[in-house]
Amino acid sequence: MEDFNGVASDRLRSFIERVERLEHEKKVLAEDIKEVYSEAKSAGFDVKIMRQIVKLRGMDASDRQEAEAILDLYMQALGMV
């Protein structure tokens, strides 16, 4: 392992290559997700609402309840309910 001014080049290269692989995988996954939403849209589903549901399902129950309560409060304050 070469060391340049305190930098272990082999270890650094390993980290960089791992990040590059993960970035590539992330891009592939993003394309797959986009394709699934496209299929859902073609089947007549509202993709915007689906995205909201996915976001809500990713939250824990207490955070979701808090967000829904604040949304309801704001909607009432604006006369939307």
C-alpha positions as CSV (number, residue, x, y, z in Angstrom):
1,M,0.0,0.0,0.0
2,E,1.5,3.3,-1.1
3,D,1.2,6.3,1.2
4,F,1.2,9.8,-0.2
5,N,1.5,12.5,2.4
6,G,-0.5,10.4,4.9
7,V,-3.1,9.1,2.4
8,A,-3.3,5.4,1.9
9,S,-3.9,5.3,-1.8
10,D,-5.1,1.7,-2.1
11,R,-7.6,2.1,0.7
12,L,-8.8,5.4,-0.8
13,R,-9.1,3.8,-4.2
14,S,-11.2,1.0,-2.7
15,F,-13.6,3.4,-1.1
16,I,-14.0,5.4,-4.3
17,E,-14.6,2.3,-6.3
18,R,-17.2,1.1,-3.8
19,V,-19.0,4.4,-3.9
20,E,-18.9,4.3,-7.8
21,R,-20.5,0.8,-7.8
22,L,-23.2,1.9,-5.3
23,E,-23.9,5.0,-7.4
24,H,-24.4,2.8,-10.4
25,E,-26.7,0.5,-8.5
26,K,-28.7,3.5,-7.3
27,K,-29.1,4.7,-10.8
28,V,-30.3,1.3,-12.0
29,L,-32.8,1.1,-9.1
30,A,-34.1,4.6,-9.8
31,E,-34.7,3.6,-13.4
32,D,-36.5,0.4,-12.2
33,I,-38.7,2.5,-9.9
34,K,-39.5,4.9,-12.7
35,E,-40.5,2.0,-14.9
36,V,-42.9,0.6,-12.2
37,Y,-44.5,4.0,-11.8
38,S,-44.9,4.2,-15.6
39,E,-46.6,0.7,-15.6
40,A,-48.9,1.8,-12.8
41,K,-49.8,5.0,-14.7
42,S,-50.6,2.9,-17.8
43,A,-52.9,0.8,-15.6
44,G,-54.8,3.9,-14.6
45,F,-53.3,4.6,-11.2
46,D,-52.5,8.1,-9.9
47,V,-48.7,8.0,-9.6
48,K,-48.6,11.2,-7.6
49,I,-50.8,9.7,-4.9
50,M,-48.8,6.4,-5.1
51,R,-45.6,8.4,-4.3
52,Q,-47.3,10.0,-1.3
53,I,-48.4,6.6,0.0
54,V,-44.9,5.1,-0.4
55,K,-43.6,8.1,1.6
56,L,-46.2,7.7,4.3
57,R,-45.6,3.9,4.5
58,G,-41.9,4.6,5.0
59,M,-42.6,6.7,8.1
60,D,-43.1,5.3,11.5
61,A,-46.7,5.4,12.9
62,S,-46.2,8.3,15.3
63,D,-44.4,10.5,12.7
64,R,-47.1,9.7,10.2
65,Q,-49.9,10.6,12.7
66,E,-48.1,13.9,13.5
67,A,-47.7,14.8,9.8
68,E,-51.4,14.0,9.2
69,A,-52.5,16.1,12.2
70,I,-50.5,19.1,11.1
71,L,-51.8,18.7,7.6
72,D,-55.4,18.6,8.9
73,L,-54.7,21.6,11.1
74,Y,-53.3,23.6,8.2
75,M,-56.2,22.7,5.9
76,Q,-58.7,23.7,8.6
77,A,-56.8,27.0,9.0
78,L,-57.1,27.7,5.3
79,G,-60.8,26.7,5.2
80,M,-60.2,23.7,3.1
81,V,-62.1,21.2,5.3
